[in-house]
Amino acid sequence: MEGGPAVSLQDRFFIDGTLVTVIELSQRELIAARDGVPQSLPATPFPHTFYRVTGEGKTAWVSEWCLARP
């Protein structure tokens, strides 16, 4: 993984280990929910980062959970 982050198996848009370049990030708050219904009440939001990445001619938003860092 020299030179930059790589996408892991959790993201099916890129092949596992694809080196990507981060071009933008978006800070969001998520809650645990199923079919739009919070799993606990009150719903407890937690911070999460999504990265817009480019690699192999493709661009996509990828969860921080799906990005392996060198």
C-alpha distances in whole Angstrom, upper triangle without the diagonal:
4,6,7,7,7,10,11,14,17,17,18,18,15,14,11,8,9,7,10,12,14,18,20,20,23,25,27,29,29,31,31,34,34,36,36,38,37,36,38,41,41,37,35,32,29,26,23,21,20,17,18,15,15,13,15,18,18,19,19,20,17,18,16,16,14,11,9,8,5
4,6,8,9,13,15,18,20,20,21,21,17,16,15,11,11,8,11,12,14,18,20,21,24,26,28,31,31,34,34,36,37,39,39,41,40,39,41,43,43,39,37,34,31,28,25,22,21,19,19,16,16,14,16,19,20,20,21,21,19,20,18,19,17,14,11,9,6
4,7,9,13,16,19,21,20,22,21,17,17,16,12,12,8,9,9,12,15,17,19,22,24,27,29,30,33,34,36,37,39,38,41,39,39,41,43,42,39,36,33,30,27,24,21,20,17,17,14,14,13,15,17,18,18,19,20,18,20,18,19,17,14,12,10,8
4,7,10,13,17,18,17,19,18,15,15,14,11,10,6,7,7,9,12,14,15,19,20,23,26,26,29,30,32,34,35,35,37,35,36,37,39,39,35,33,30,26,23,20,17,16,13,14,11,11,11,14,16,16,15,16,16,15,16,14,16,14,10,9,7,6
4,7,10,13,14,13,16,15,13,13,12,9,8,6,6,7,8,12,13,14,17,18,20,23,23,26,27,29,30,32,31,33,32,32,34,36,35,32,30,27,23,21,17,15,13,11,12,10,11,11,14,16,15,14,14,14,11,12,11,12,10,6,6,4,6
4,6,10,12,11,13,12,9,10,8,5,5,4,6,9,10,14,15,15,18,20,21,24,23,26,26,28,29,30,30,32,31,31,33,36,36,32,30,27,24,22,18,16,14,12,13,10,11,9,12,15,14,13,13,13,11,12,11,11,9,6,5,6,8
4,7,8,7,9,9,7,8,6,5,6,7,7,10,11,14,15,15,17,19,20,22,21,23,23,25,25,27,27,29,28,28,31,33,33,30,28,25,22,20,17,14,12,11,12,9,10,10,12,14,12,12,11,11,8,10,10,9,6,5,6,9,11
4,6,6,9,10,8,8,5,6,8,10,11,14,14,18,18,18,19,20,21,22,21,23,22,24,24,26,26,28,27,27,29,32,32,29,27,25,22,21,17,16,14,13,15,13,14,13,15,17,15,15,14,13,10,10,10,9,5,6,6,10,12
4,5,7,9,8,7,5,8,10,13,14,17,17,20,21,20,21,22,22,23,21,23,22,23,22,24,25,27,27,26,29,32,32,29,27,25,23,22,19,18,16,16,17,15,16,15,16,18,16,16,15,15,11,12,13,10,7,9,10,14,16
4,6,9,9,10,8,11,12,14,15,17,17,20,20,18,19,19,19,20,18,19,18,19,19,20,21,23,23,22,25,28,29,25,24,22,20,19,16,15,14,14,15,15,16,16,17,19,17,16,13,13,9,9,11,8,6,9,11,14,17
4,6,6,8,8,10,10,13,12,15,15,17,17,16,17,19,18,20,18,20,19,20,20,21,22,24,24,24,27,29,30,26,25,23,21,20,16,15,12,12,13,12,13,13,14,16,13,12,10,10,7,8,11,9,6,9,11,15,17
4,5,7,8,11,11,14,14,17,17,19,20,19,20,22,21,23,21,23,22,22,21,22,23,26,26,26,29,32,32,29,28,26,24,23,19,18,15,15,15,14,14,13,14,15,12,13,11,12,10,12,14,13,10,12,14,18,20
4,7,9,12,10,13,12,15,15,17,18,18,19,21,21,23,22,24,23,23,23,23,24,27,27,28,31,33,34,30,29,27,25,24,20,18,15,14,13,11,11,11,11,12,9,9,8,10,9,12,15,14,11,13,15,18,20
4,6,8,6,9,9,13,14,16,17,18,19,22,22,24,23,26,25,26,26,26,27,30,30,30,33,35,36,32,31,28,26,24,20,18,15,14,13,10,10,8,8,10,8,10,9,11,10,13,14,14,10,11,13,15,17
4,6,6,9,11,15,16,19,20,21,23,25,25,27,26,28,27,28,27,28,29,32,32,32,34,37,38,34,33,31,28,27,23,21,18,17,16,13,13,10,10,13,11,13,13,15,13,15,16,15,12,12,13,16,17
4,6,9,11,15,16,19,21,21,22,24,25,26,25,27,26,27,27,28,29,31,31,30,33,36,37,33,32,29,27,25,22,20,18,16,17,14,14,12,12,15,14,15,14,15,13,14,15,13,10,10,10,13,14
4,6,9,13,15,18,20,20,22,24,25,27,26,28,28,29,29,31,32,34,33,32,35,38,38,34,33,30,27,25,22,20,18,16,16,13,13,11,12,15,14,15,15,16,13,15,15,14,10,9,8,11,11
4,6,10,12,15,18,18,21,23,24,27,26,29,29,30,30,31,32,34,34,33,36,39,39,35,33,31,28,26,22,19,17,15,14,11,10,7,8,11,11,12,13,14,12,15,15,15,11,10,10,12,12
4,7,10,13,16,17,20,22,24,27,26,29,30,31,32,33,33,35,35,35,37,39,39,35,34,31,28,25,21,19,16,13,13,10,9,6,8,11,11,12,13,14,13,15,15,15,12,10,9,10,10
4,7,9,12,13,17,19,21,24,24,27,28,30,30,31,31,34,33,33,36,38,37,34,32,29,26,23,19,16,14,10,10,6,5,5,8,10,9,9,10,11,10,13,13,15,12,9,10,10,11
4,6,9,11,15,18,20,23,24,28,29,30,32,32,32,34,34,34,36,38,37,34,32,28,25,22,19,15,13,10,8,5,5,6,10,11,11,9,11,12,11,14,13,16,14,11,12,11,12
4,6,8,11,14,17,20,21,25,26,28,29,30,29,32,31,32,33,35,34,30,28,25,22,19,16,12,10,6,6,4,7,9,13,13,12,10,10,10,10,12,11,14,13,10,12,11,13
4,7,11,14,17,20,22,26,27,29,30,31,30,32,32,33,34,36,35,31,29,26,23,20,17,13,11,7,6,6,7,10,14,13,12,9,10,10,11,14,14,17,16,13,16,15,17
4,7,10,13,17,19,22,25,26,28,28,27,29,29,30,31,33,31,28,26,22,20,17,14,10,9,6,5,7,10,13,17,16,14,11,10,9,10,12,12,16,15,14,16,16,18
4,7,10,13,15,19,21,23,25,26,24,27,25,27,28,29,28,24,22,19,16,13,10,7,6,4,6,9,12,15,19,19,16,13,11,9,9,10,10,13,14,12,15,15,18
4,6,10,12,16,19,20,23,23,21,23,22,24,25,26,25,21,19,16,14,11,8,6,5,6,8,11,15,18,22,21,18,15,12,9,10,10,10,14,15,14,17,17,21
4,7,10,14,17,19,21,22,20,22,20,22,22,23,22,18,16,12,11,7,6,5,7,9,11,15,18,21,25,25,22,18,15,12,12,10,10,13,15,15,18,18,22
4,6,10,13,15,18,19,16,18,16,18,19,20,18,15,13,9,8,6,5,6,8,11,13,17,20,23,26,26,23,19,16,13,13,11,11,13,16,16,19,20,24
4,7,10,12,16,17,14,15,13,15,15,16,15,11,9,6,5,5,6,8,10,14,17,20,23,26,29,29,26,23,19,15,15,12,13,14,17,18,21,22,26
4,7,9,12,14,11,12,10,12,13,14,13,9,8,5,5,6,7,10,11,15,17,20,24,26,29,29,26,23,19,15,14,12,13,13,16,18,21,22,26
4,6,10,12,10,10,7,8,9,11,10,6,6,5,6,9,10,13,15,18,21,24,27,29,32,32,29,26,22,19,17,14,15,15,18,20,23,25,29
4,7,10,9,8,6,6,8,10,11,7,8,8,9,12,12,15,16,20,23,25,28,30,32,33,29,27,23,20,18,15,16,15,18,20,23,25,29
4,7,6,5,4,5,8,10,11,8,10,10,12,15,15,18,18,22,24,26,29,31,33,33,29,27,23,20,19,17,18,17,19,23,25,28,32
4,5,5,7,7,10,13,14,12,14,14,16,18,18,20,20,23,25,27,30,31,33,33,30,28,24,21,20,18,20,19,20,24,27,29,33
4,6,8,10,13,15,16,14,16,16,18,20,19,21,21,24,25,27,30,32,33,33,29,27,24,21,21,19,22,21,22,25,28,31,35
4,6,9,12,13,14,11,14,14,16,18,18,20,20,23,24,27,30,32,34,33,29,27,23,21,21,19,21,21,22,25,29,31,35
4,6,9,10,11,9,12,13,16,18,19,22,22,25,27,30,33,35,37,36,33,30,27,24,23,21,23,22,24,27,30,33,36
4,5,7,8,6,9,10,13,16,17,20,21,24,27,29,32,34,37,37,33,30,27,24,23,20,21,21,23,26,29,31,35
4,7,9,7,9,11,13,17,17,21,22,26,28,30,33,35,37,38,34,32,28,25,23,20,22,20,23,26,28,30,34
4,6,5,8,11,13,17,18,22,23,27,30,32,36,37,40,40,37,34,30,27,26,22,23,22,25,28,30,32,35
3,5,8,11,14,18,20,23,25,29,31,34,38,40,42,42,39,36,32,29,28,25,25,25,28,30,32,34,38
4,6,9,13,16,19,22,24,28,31,33,37,39,42,42,39,36,32,28,27,24,25,24,28,30,32,34,37
4,6,10,13,15,19,21,24,27,30,33,36,38,38,35,32,28,25,24,21,21,21,24,26,29,30,34
4,7,10,13,16,19,23,25,28,32,34,37,37,34,31,27,24,22,19,19,19,22,24,26,28,31
4,7,9,13,15,19,22,25,28,31,34,34,31,27,24,20,19,16,16,17,20,21,24,25,29
4,7,10,13,17,20,22,26,28,32,32,29,26,22,19,17,14,13,14,17,18,21,22,25
4,7,10,14,17,19,23,26,29,29,26,23,20,16,15,12,11,12,15,16,18,19,23
4,7,10,13,16,20,22,25,26,23,20,16,13,11,8,7,9,12,13,15,16,20
4,7,10,12,16,19,22,23,20,16,14,10,9,6,6,9,11,11,13,14,18
4,7,9,13,16,19,19,16,13,10,6,5,5,6,9,9,10,13,14,18
4,6,10,13,16,16,13,10,8,5,5,6,7,10,10,9,12,13,16
4,7,10,14,13,10,7,6,4,6,9,10,13,12,11,14,15,18
4,7,10,10,8,6,6,6,7,10,11,14,11,10,12,13,15
4,7,7,6,4,7,9,10,14,14,17,14,12,14,15,17
4,5,5,7,9,12,12,15,16,18,14,13,14,15,16
4,6,8,11,14,15,18,19,20,17,16,17,18,18
4,7,10,14,15,19,20,22,19,18,19,20,21
4,7,10,12,16,18,19,16,15,18,19,21
4,7,9,13,15,17,14,14,17,18,20
4,6,10,13,14,12,12,15,17,20
4,7,10,12,10,11,14,16,19
4,6,8,6,7,11,13,16
4,5,5,7,11,13,16
4,5,5,8,10,14
4,6,8,11,14
4,7,10,13
4,6,10
4,7
4
